[in-house]
């Protein structure tokens, strides 16, 4: 949420938690697609999809410039994703591992 004088950090945290709880209720790719298409702009969805695609390229050890050539994602964004893959909250890795388990 954007900072707003009447919204406390606690209220922001509660809203974020409710968003994650809503996401956890979704049961299929189709349900997720419908929810995220309602929630996000096309540009936001494209940005998230691009970042997730970069994770796969990084896991294969492909150099940033090569990833850029194949995906069109900026080298700056690729570096940002790489930083979070290595030193983030573990979300990329957890999701990647769970996807591998389902294949």
Secondary structure, 3 states (H helix, E strand, C coil): CCCCCCCCHHHHHHHHHHHHHHHHCCCCHHHHHHHHHHHCCHHHHHHHHHHHHHHHHHHCCCCHHHHHHHHCCCHHHHHHHHHHHHHCCCHHHHHHHHHHHHC
